[in-house]
Amino acid sequence: MINQFGPTDLLDPDLETFNPAFWSAPERALTKLFGPDDRNNAELRRQASPITHVSANDAEFIFTRSVNEKLIVKSQAMRMIEKLRGVGKTVPDLYEFQGEGPAHAVRMSREEAERVWGIQQEFLDRQLK
């Protein structure tokens, strides 16, 4: 599994403070996901969080992220890596790349794109053999 920027823990206190305009505004992410009445429902957010469902039976993961990411706080990847390692998974350290642009900042130089793709391809080659 390659996670480049997905949220993994919707209870992470850093999630909404990292980009409140995206996460906390009434018309934005959490309201769209849960509806206006349940956007602050902790149990619903816990159940919707991939980190809640981590087990030793999960696929292997690698996490990549732009150093200029504007929507998903770095702690999302770090918390998930820690949780996966806690159930015995071997997870490489977070690989951060030099990206630019809005939102997930995935626009990058050809060299950086080749480096990221190489890391991801090597990971997939190891897992799919």
Secondary structure by P-SEA (a helix, b strand, c coil): cccccccccccccccccccccccccccccccccccccccccaaaaaaaccccccccccccbbbbbbcccccccaaaaaaaaaaaaaaccccccccccccccccccccccaaaaaaaaaaaaaaaaaaac
